[in-house]
Amino acid sequence: MPGPSVPGSDDGDHLELPCGESVDPHEIDLGMREYNCPCGETHAVVTDVHPPSRFFPESLVAVLQETIDTDDEFEEFGTPHLMGVVLEEFPEAVAIHDASDDGAVGYTMLWMTDFDARRLHEVVVELVVELMEHAISHAENDTAVSEFESQMLEFDVAEFVEQYRRQREFETEHDQPL
């Protein structure tokens, strides 16, 4: 008799979600951002082919890609790194499916979270702001540190996410980068 599976681990053709339900990864298409679960909740869906501009404007993505060196198989900082930060902070809220051996799905990695897409967006922004605050705290320029800290006091994550999602038209799967 098989032992109990760990949330997020592959169990044959199914991915166990943080809520305890399971989903066939073949049901997830590249345009999905949310999954309406039988548990009654809505879970965010992210794949490695979703660009980081799903969460941030292209201009900020370019800065992140230029300044963050990656030490993995990915050429540049991207969605897998963003989801890695979320996973590190909320390990029990993220289920992961490695589809690298499954050519039928169109993605290599799938993350499904206990959060809905909007809350995940807020979490990603909050965590990147924290990373930026940590990085700037090591700067030798006190003026730059003070200016950044002052700007962050005025930064409203929820308002940023609201405006960004409105501009990107997240109600359809045909949104365009900014």
C-alpha positions in Angstrom: 0.0 0.0 0.0 1.5 3.4 -1.0 2.2 5.9 1.8 0.5 9.3 2.0 1.7 11.8 -0.6 3.2 15.2 0.2 1.2 18.2 -0.9 2.6 19.3 -4.3 4.3 16.1 -5.1 3.4 14.2 -8.3 1.1 11.3 -7.8 1.0 9.7 -11.2 -0.9 12.0 -13.4 -2.2 14.2 -10.6 -0.9 17.2 -8.6 -2.0 17.5 -5.1 -3.0 21.0 -4.3 -2.4 22.8 -1.0 -6.1 22.4 -0.2 -5.9 18.6 -0.5 -7.7 18.3 -3.8 -5.8 17.0 -6.9 -5.7 18.1 -10.5 -4.6 16.5 -13.7 -1.8 18.8 -15.0 -3.1 18.1 -18.5 -6.3 20.1 -17.6 -4.1 23.2 -17.2 -3.7 25.2 -20.4 -1.2 28.0 -21.0 -3.8 30.7 -20.8 -5.0 29.8 -17.3 -4.2 32.1 -14.4 -6.7 30.6 -12.0 -8.2 27.2 -11.3 -11.7 26.9 -9.9 -11.2 24.0 -7.5 -13.8 21.5 -6.3 -12.9 22.6 -2.8 -14.7 25.9 -3.5 -11.6 28.1 -3.7 -9.8 29.6 -6.6 -6.1 28.8 -6.9 -3.6 30.8 -8.9 -2.0 29.0 -11.8 1.5 29.9 -13.0 3.7 28.1 -15.6 7.3 28.8 -16.5 6.2 30.1 -19.9 4.3 33.0 -18.2 6.5 36.0 -18.5 7.5 37.9 -15.3 5.6 40.8 -16.9 2.6 39.0 -15.6 3.5 40.7 -12.3 5.6 43.7 -13.2 6.0 46.2 -16.1 8.5 45.3 -18.8 10.8 48.2 -17.6 11.1 46.7 -14.1 11.5 43.2 -15.5 14.4 44.5 -17.6 16.0 46.0 -14.5 15.6 42.8 -12.5 17.0 40.7 -15.3 20.0 43.1 -15.7 20.8 43.2 -12.0 20.0 39.7 -10.8 22.5 37.0 -11.7 21.1 33.5 -11.8 23.0 30.4 -10.9 20.8 27.8 -12.5 19.7 26.5 -15.9 17.7 29.6 -16.8 19.4 32.2 -18.9 18.0 35.1 -17.0 15.8 36.1 -14.0 12.2 35.1 -14.7 9.0 33.6 -13.5 10.6 30.4 -12.1 12.7 32.7 -9.8 9.7 34.7 -8.7 7.8 31.5 -7.9 10.9 30.2 -6.1 10.8 33.3 -3.8 7.1 32.6 -3.2 7.8 28.9 -2.5 10.6 29.8 -0.1 8.3 32.1 1.9 5.1 30.0 1.7 6.2 26.4 1.1 2.9 24.9 2.3 0.9 27.2 0.0 2.4 26.1 -3.3 2.1 22.9 -5.3 4.7 22.2 -8.0 4.5 19.9 -11.0 7.6 19.2 -13.1 6.4 18.5 -16.6 9.8 18.5 -18.3 9.2 14.9 -19.5 5.7 15.6 -20.7 5.6 17.2 -24.2 1.8 17.3 -24.1 1.3 20.2 -21.8 3.3 23.1 -23.3 5.1 24.0 -20.1 8.0 22.6 -18.1 7.0 23.8 -14.6 3.6 24.4 -13.1 2.9 26.1 -9.8 -0.6 26.2 -8.2 -1.1 28.2 -5.0 -3.5 28.3 -2.2 -3.9 32.0 -3.1 -6.0 33.3 -5.9 -4.3 35.1 -8.8 -4.8 38.6 -7.4 -3.4 37.6 -3.9 -0.5 35.8 -5.5 0.2 39.0 -7.5 0.3 41.0 -4.3 2.5 38.4 -2.6 5.0 38.5 -5.5 5.2 42.3 -5.5 5.6 42.3 -1.7 8.4 39.8 -1.8 10.3 41.6 -4.7 10.0 44.9 -2.8 11.5 43.1 0.2 14.3 41.8 -2.0 14.9 45.3 -3.4 14.9 46.8 0.2 17.5 44.2 1.2 19.7 44.9 -1.8 19.5 48.7 -1.4 20.4 48.4 2.3 23.8 47.1 1.2 24.4 50.2 -1.0 27.2 52.5 0.1 25.2 55.5 -1.0 23.2 56.7 2.0 21.2 59.2 -0.2 20.1 56.4 -2.5 19.1 54.2 0.5 17.1 57.1 2.1 15.4 58.0 -1.2 14.4 54.3 -1.8 13.1 53.9 1.7 11.1 57.2 1.3 9.6 55.9 -1.9 8.7 52.6 -0.4 6.8 54.3 2.4 4.5 55.8 -0.3 4.2 52.6 -2.3 0.8 50.9 -2.0 1.1 47.2 -3.1 -2.6 46.7 -3.4 -3.1 49.9 -5.5 -0.2 48.9 -7.7 -1.6 45.5 -8.3 -5.1 46.9 -9.0 -3.8 49.4 -11.5 -1.5 47.0 -13.2 -4.1 44.3 -13.5 -6.6 46.8 -14.9 -4.0 48.0 -17.5 -3.1 44.5 -18.5 -6.7 43.4 -18.8 -6.3 40.2 -16.8 -9.9 39.3 -17.4 -8.9 37.7 -20.7 -6.0 35.5 -21.6 -4.9 37.9 -24.3 -3.3 40.6 -22.1 -0.3 42.5 -23.5 2.9 43.5 -21.8 3.4 47.1 -20.7 
